[in-house]
Amino acid sequence: VMDKRTAYAVSPLCIGAVLFASSMSPYAAALMTFASASADAYIGTKEGSRKGLYVLFTAFIECAWILAGAEITSAAVIAVSCAVIAVSIPSFITKNIIGQASGRYSQFVLPAAAALMMIPAHMTGYTALACSFALAAAACVNALMRKNTIPLAVMFPTVFIIMYTAYPPRLVFYLVLCAVLALAGRVIFRNGLIDGRNSDTVVISALTLPLLLMFRGLLDNERMLIWSGVTAAAAVFLLMYRPKGKKAENAAVLTLAALMVLPVWWTQPFFTFPELIRTEAALFPVAAVLILLWCIHRDRRSIIGDIAFPSAIIMLVVLFIDAAMTSLAFDAVFLGAVIIAVLGLSFIFRRKRWFALAAASAAAEAIIMTFKLWRSQAWWIYLLAAGVILIAAGLGNETRRRHDEQGKKSRLRSHMEQWKW
């Protein structure tokens, strides 16, 4: 009834059923072994000699649980792990029918066994951890030899999640393990990140560890764990970059790494900024990310510009609110410096919207900074005088322009006509 692929996927599930059954009763384990072996034997009659060897290997592992006894002990875990690895050895040393059958078997059973060995961790201590990692290493070798790393994408996250629930998370251990996996993936898969069945699922799976650290940090309200997880994730994204890889893949991972600058800066637990510059310091990484995105996406800078403009508006609004609430000279000076920088960008990139933003921001700052002077009669006199002078200057310029025989335009106007919005 089943095809070959389905049969290879079902047998590891039978092993898992035997594992759980053996923890309850030797009779239940014997029954599960008999049922799974019978199913494998039936499938073996349909698949020929290679499937027959597969059935033999599967039955051997399932019987190992019975021989180890009904109680799951460290010795039982070690015995079954050694049996699984021993059965996979022919796939590493020979390419004949035995090696091929062993390779097909190991392709699915090694990842499944690596996850299953981690389940009885509360009964066997760190023995389960060592055996699970040994099986995971063997699964990696088998996957690389068969050029099919898809099972690893399921194995590593499953092993890490079970490990997280079984053992208290240790920061150094998680970071070292994440670094080992990410560096291994970078060295092995040098030519690209995504390549069908032979993709770098090792470095992708390494992201599970930073996510678990961040999750634990959020639960325990520990900023050090959150920051460590965020920083490790950013490092993994950087290690996903491949100099010889596809341009789209490299741009995507570098974009993710650049975006991680925001949580890395905002969650750092090492120092606290003074109240005077806290808002300005919080906005600093936003500008840094926009600059990084501008450098990464050189062929899509128009899109980055469309993102940067509303981001600049939001940042200026935040700075305006902070300056109005604090009424500090430093906030006013910093806001003025930002407006001058925006004005400079408008001339560098020749964008009218940036020039309009700078002009509107300057006018808004002048209004906000002089709000306390509005009740002074002298202020309105000065404002009226300044308005009359500006109106007179404008009328004079307009008169000279009309009397100009050649009708030449002003320098600024002629220059800005070449700008874009």
N, C-alpha and C positions, 0 to 999 in steps of 0.2 A: 504494500500500500504506500509506504513512504519512499521517497527518492533518496539518493545517497546523501545529499546535503542535509536533508532533514534528519536522517539517521545519525549523522555526525553531531548534530546539534542536540538531539534528544539524549544521547548516552551520557554526556556530562550532567544533565539534569537528573538522570537516574542515580549517578554517583552522589549528588547532593541529597537525594531522597534517602539513600542508604545511610549517609552521614547522620541525618536527623533521626532516622529510625533506630540506628544503633545506640543513640543516646537515651532511648526510651526502653528498649527491650531487645535482647538477642533474637527473640522469635520474630519480632517485627523486622529486624535487620535481615534475617534469613529469608523472610517472605519477600522483602523488597529486592534482595539479590536474585532470588529465583525468578521474580517477575521481569526484572530488567535483563537478566541473562537470557531468558526465554525470548523476549522481544528482539534482542540483538541476534540471537541464533536464527530467528525467522527472517530478519533483514539480511543476515549473512547468506542465506540460501538464495537470495535474489541478487546479491552483489558479487558473488564469486569469492575467490581465494583471498583477495586483498581485504575484503570486508570480514572474512573469516578470521584473519589475523587481528583485525580491529576488535572483533568480538572477544577474542582470547585475551587481549590486553585489558579490555574493559572489565571482563569477569575477574581477572587477576586482581585489579585494584579494589573491586567491590568485595572480593573475598578477604582482602587484607583487613577490612574493617571487622569482619566476623572473627578472624583469627586474633585480632587485637583485643577482642572482648566487647561487651556491651557498653562499658564505661569509657568515655573519651579521655585518654590520658596523654601526657607528653610523649610517652613511648609510642602510642598509637599514631599520633600526629607525625612523629618522625618517621615511623615505619611506612605510612602511606605516602608521605612526601618523597621518601627515597624510592618507593616503588614507582611512583609516577615519573620521576626523573629517570629512573633506570629504563623504563619502557620507552622513553623518548630518546635515549642515547643512540639507537641505530639510525635515527634520522640525521644525526650529526656526523656519522662516520661512513655511511654507505648510501648508495643510490639504488640498490636493488629493490626487489619487491618488499622485503622486510623494512628497509629504510623508508620507502614511500608510504607504506602503511603506518609506520611509526610517526612519520611526519604529519600525515593527515590526522592521526589520533592526537598528537601533541598540540596541533594547531588550535584545537578547541579545549582539550582537557587541561592543558597546562594553565591557561588563564582562569578556567573555572576552578581548578584545584587551588590556585593561588588565593582566590577569594574565599573558598570554602575553608581553607586551613586557618584563616583569620577569625572565623566565627567562634570556635571554642577558646578564644583568648582568655576569657574570664576563668577558665578551668585549667589552662595549661601555662599561663603566664607569658613570658617572652619567647617561649618555645614556638608558639604559633606564629609570632611575628617573624622569627628567623626562618622558619620553614616557608612561610608565605613569600618572603622576599627571595628565597632561593628558587622557588617555583616561578616567581615573576621574572627573575633573571633568565631562567631556562626558556620561559615563554618568549622573552625578547630575542634570544638567540635564534629560536625556531622561527619567529616571525620574520627576522631579517634574512634568514636563509631561504625561506619560502616567498619572500617579498610580498608579504601580506600583513600589514601592521594594524588592520582594522580591529582584530580582537583586543589589542593592547589599549585601544581607546575606551573599551568597556572595563577591562581588567584593572587598570591603575586607579580610576576614580572609585570603583567598587572597593578595592583593597584599602584605599585611603579613608573612605567614609567609615568602613567597618573598624579600621584602626583608630579613628577618631572617637568612636563610641566605646571602644574597648580599653584604650589607654588614655591617661591624661595627656593633653597636647603639650609637648615640650618645644619651646620656641627654637632653640638652637638645632635640635634634631630635624624639625620641619624645614628650617631654612637650608640646612646642609643637604637634606634629601631632595629638596626642590632644585638646588644648584646642581647637584649631580645629574639629575634627570635632564635639566635644561641644557647643560653643557654636553651631555652624551648625545642628545638629539642634534645639537648644533654640529658636533664633530661627525656623526654618522650620516646625517642628511644635509650635506653641504650644498647640493645643487638646487634645492627647492624645499618648500614647506608642504605644499599640497601636490601630490602626484598619484592620484587614484588610490589603489589599494596599498601602495607603498609610500604613504604620506608619513610625515613626522608626527605621529600621534604621541610620541614620548614627551616632547616638549609641550604639546598642547595639553596632555594629561597632567603635566606638572603644575598647571594653573589650579588644580584642585586643592593643593596644599595651601597656597595663599588665601584662597576663598575660605577654607576651614579656619585659618587663623583669624581672618576678619570676622567670621561668624562668631567665633569664641570671644573675640574682643568686644563685640557688640553685646553679647550676653552678659559678660562680666564687667562691662564698662571699663575696659583697660585700653587706654590709648596706645600703649606700646605694642600690644598685639595687633591692633588695627593698623597702625602705621607700618609695622613689619610686614603684614600681609599685603598692604597696598604697594609698598616698595618692592617686595619680592615679585608681585605681579607685573610691575613696570619693568623689572629686570628680565623677566621671562619674555615679555613682549619684545624687548630689545634683542634677546637671543634668538627670537624667531626671524630676525632679519637675515637674509641670505644674499651675499654680494652677487652670486650667480643665479639667483632666483628670479621669479617673474616680477616685473615692475609693479603690477597691481597688488601682489601679495606684500611686497616690501613697503609700498605706500600705506597699505592697510595696517600692518603691524606697527609701523612708525607713528601713524596717527594715533593708535591706541596707546602707545608708549608716551606720546606727547600729552594726551588727555589725562594720563595718570599723574602728571605734574600737579594737577589741581588737588586731588585728595592727599598726595604725598605732602604737599605744603600745608594744607589745612589741618591735617591730623598729626603733624609732628609734635612729639611730647617733650622736646628738649628745652625750649625756651618760650617765654610769653612776651609778646610785644607790648610796649608801653601804651597806655590809653591814647596818647597823642597821635600815634601813627598806626593804630590797630586797623582802622578801615583801609588806609592806603596799603598796608602790608597784605591784607586779605585780597585786595584787587591785583596785586603784583603778578601772581601766577597766571591770571587771566590774560594779561598782556603778553606774558612769556609764551603761553600756549598759542596765541594768535601768531606770534612771530615764528614759532616752530612750524606751525601749519603752513605758513607762507613759504618757508624754506623747503618743506617736504613736497608740497604740491606745486611745483613750478609750472606745470602745464594747465593748472586749474586755479590760477590766482584770481581770476574774476569772481569765482565762487567764494574763495576765501575772503575777498573784499566785501562781498555781500553779507558774509557772516560777521566780519569785523565791524562793519558800520553800526548795526543795531547793538552789538556788544559794547561799542564805544559810547553809544547813547545811554545805555543802562549804567555803565561805569560813571559817566558824568553826572547822571541823576543821583546816584549813590553818594558821590562826592559833594554835590550841591546840598543834599539833605544833611550830610555830616557837618558841612561847614555852617549851615544855618542853625543846626542844633547846638554846636559847640561855641560858635562865634569866636574862634581862635584865629590869630593871625597866621599861624602855620598852615591851617587848612585852607585859608584864602590864598596864600602864596603857592601852595602845592596845586590847588585848582587852577590858578593862573598859569603855572608851568605846564600843566596838562593841556590847557587850551592852546598855549603857544606851540606845543608839540603837535596837536591836531592841525593847527594852521600850517605848520611846516610840512606835514604829510600831504595836505591839500596841494601845495606847490610842487612837492616831489612827484606825486602820482597824477597831478593835474586832474583833480576831481572836484567838481563844483559842490557836491553834497558835503564833502569834508570842510570846504571853505565856509559853506552856510552853517554847518554845525559849530565851527569855531566862532563865527560872528555871533550866532545866537547865544552861545555859551558865554562869550565875553559880555554881551549885553545883560544876560541874566545874572552874571556874577556882580556886575556893577550895581544892578538894582538891589540884589540881596545884601551886598556889603554896605550899601548906603541907606538901608531901610531905617536905621536908627536916627538918621539925620533928617528924615522927612518932616519931623515936627519943628525943625529949625527954620525960621524965616530967612536967615542968611543963605541957607542951602538952596532954597528956591530962587533966590536972587542970582546966586552963582549959576544955577542950572539955566535960568532964563537968559543970562548973558552968554553962556556957552552956546545955547541954541541959536541966538541971534547971530553970533559969529559964524557958526557952521552954515546957517542959511545964507548969510551974505557971501561966504566963500563959495557955496554951491552956485549961487546966482552969478557970481563973477566967472566961474569956470564955464557955466553954460553960455554966458554972453561971448566969451572968447571963442568957444567952440563954433558958435553960429557965425561969427565974423571971420572965421578961418577960411580962406579961399579954397584951400586944398581939401578941407573937410577931414583932416587927419583925426584918427581916434586916439584916445589916451592909451598910454602904454599898458596899463593894467587891463583895460577893456579889450584891447587888441590881443593881449596874451590869454585872457580868460575865454575868449571865443573859441579857442582851440581845445579847451578842456571838455571833459565828458562828465556826465552825472554819475 
